[in-house]
């Protein structure tokens, strides 16, 4: 797993989120790399959280499905955490 791959996946999630929200400038993606996986922490404006989660979590599930396909191709597991406003981690 190269640094370039991690940046590319981070940018992919950032662009998907920007396309979904009303305030694209507020989108932040932070990659936390570990040995066995990388956690992508997605933060958006408080009023846009529902847009990236979707009805019954369908939008978030779709983004996670895309990450699953990328994980298979790159042989490295990526997971997505959508952070609420009060999450500071």
N, C-alpha and C positions, 0 to 999 in steps of 0.2 A: 504494500500500500504506500503510494508516494504522497508527498505533500501536495503535489499538483492535483491528484485525484480527490483529496479531501477538500481542497479549495473549489474544485469544479462541482462537487456534490453540494457544498455549502451555497455556492452561487445558484445552482439549480433550484434549491429550496427557496432561496431569497426571491428569485424571479417568479416562481409559482405564487408565493405569498403576495408579492407586489401586484400581481395580476388580479388577485381576489379582493383586496382591501380598498377602502376609500382613501386611506392615508398611506400611500406606498413609501413615503420618506421615513415613516416610523418603524418600518420593518427592520428587525435585527436578527441575525442568525449567528449563533456562537457554537463552534464545534469543540467538543470536549473529547479528545482522543484517549483511548485506552488500548491495551494490548489486543483484546478480543473484539472490541467494537468501538464505534464513535457515536456519541450522542449529539444530535443537533438540537440546540435549544432555540426555539422560535419565539420571538417577542414581537407583538404588534400593538397598535393603539388599543386602548381598552374597548372602544366601541366596535373594533374590527375582530375581536376574538371570536365572536359567533360566526363570522364569515369564513374564517379559516377552519373552524370546526365543522360547520355545516349542520343541516338537519340530521339529527340522530347520529352525528359524527361521520357522516358520509364523506365529506370533503377531506377531513383529516385522514380517514381510512384510505382514501384514494391516493393522497400524497405518500402515505406509508407504504402503499402497494408499489408505487414508483420507486421508493427507496429500497424496497425488497428486491426489485428487478436490478437496480444499480448494485446492490450488495452482492447479488449472484455474479454479475459480470466482473466486478472488481475483487471478488473473493474477500470481502471485508464487510462486516455487518454494520449497517447504519440504522439508528433509531431516531424518532422524532419526539421531542417534548414541546408541547405548546404551553408557554408560561403565561399564567394569569398576572395581572398587575401587581398583586401582593407577593408574588414569588420573586425573591431576590437572589436565588441561587444560580 
